[in-house]
């Protein structure tokens, strides 16, 4: 399995548990792409602040 497949699997698991898939993001940036890295971090920060809290699950 490659990283992309791991991300897809994790998103499916989150969706199955009723948790937003938006909690998992994957960005590709090389060391030479400083602006892209900065924009990615800003994007992640905005998404984190816009997401609702994860619902608490009562163990059975």
C-alpha positions in Angstrom: 0.0 0.0 0.0 1.3 3.5 -0.8 0.6 6.7 1.1 -2.3 7.7 -1.1 -4.1 4.4 -0.5 -3.5 4.7 3.3 -5.1 8.2 3.2 -8.1 6.8 1.3 -8.5 3.9 3.8 -8.3 6.3 6.7 -10.9 8.6 5.2 -13.2 5.6 4.7 -12.8 4.5 8.3 -13.5 8.1 9.6 -16.6 8.3 7.4 -17.8 4.9 8.7 -17.4 6.2 12.3 -19.3 9.4 11.5 -16.2 11.7 11.6 -15.5 14.2 8.8 -13.1 13.0 6.2 -11.8 16.6 6.1 -9.7 15.8 9.2 -7.2 14.0 7.0 -5.3 16.0 4.4 -2.3 15.2 2.2 -0.1 17.8 0.6 2.9 17.3 -1.6 5.6 20.0 -1.4 9.3 19.8 -2.3 11.9 21.8 -0.4 12.0 24.3 -3.2 8.3 25.1 -2.9 8.3 27.4 0.0 5.2 29.4 -1.0 3.3 26.1 -1.6 4.3 24.9 1.8 3.2 28.2 3.5 -0.2 28.1 1.6 -0.7 24.4 2.6 -0.1 25.2 6.3 -2.5 28.1 6.2 -5.1 25.9 4.4 -4.7 23.2 7.0 -5.1 25.7 9.9 -8.3 27.2 8.4 -9.8 23.7 7.9 -8.9 22.7 11.5 -10.6 25.8 12.9 -13.7 25.3 10.8 -14.3 21.6 11.8 -16.7 20.7 14.6 -15.3 18.8 17.6 -15.1 15.0 17.2 -18.2 13.4 18.8 -17.5 11.5 22.0 -18.2 7.8 21.7 -19.4 5.9 24.8 -17.7 2.6 25.1 -20.1 -0.4 25.2 
